[in-house]
C-alpha cells in the first residue's frame, strides 16, 4: 500500500467518485466514544481492559497476573472472555455500548450522506445503519451473499459482525474478535472477502 498526498490524487479521486467507484472502509475510530444505549462505544483498548477486569472479577487468582494480561493481544483476551464470561453479562455490555449509537459530529453525518455504492465497516455497533440510509446490513456470517443485493439496497457490509445478530440470537461466533474467529472467517466468508479484495484493488 502506498501513502499519498490527497492533492496528488484529487483528480483521479473525484473522477472515480463521480463514476461510483469509490467505496469507503470505515474503521473502528469512526464511532469511538459515540453515545450508545447505556454507555459509549469503547476503543479496542478500553474494551480489552473491560474484558480483563471481568475475567479478574470472576477468577480472583488472575489478579496476580493482571499486569501480564494487559500485554496479551486483543484476540487472545477476547477468546478467553467469550469462553469464560456468562452470556447474560456479555450481552448486557454489548446492548449498553454497541446499540442505539448516535453520531453527532456533522462531518461524519455529511460523510454518510455521500452517494456511496455501499460501505464496509470494521465496527460491530449499529451507528451507520441508525444514522444513515445505509441500513441494509450484510455480515460475514458464513453464508453466500446474492450479489444483486448491493444494487437493490443501501448496504453496510460489517466485516467483524453485527451486534444485533449477536444480541438477537446469542451467537458469539457471529462476531470476529478472536484469532479462531478470524481463521474461521477467512475460510467461510470467501465471497465477501473476495469482494473486499476486488474493491480494494
Helices and strands as residue ranges (DSSP letters): H 6-18, E 25-26, G 28-30, H 44-58, G 60-65, H 66-69, H 74-84, H 87-98, H 106-113, E 119-121, H 127-131, E 136-139, H 149-152, E 155-158, H 163-169, G 172-174, H 179-188, H 190-200
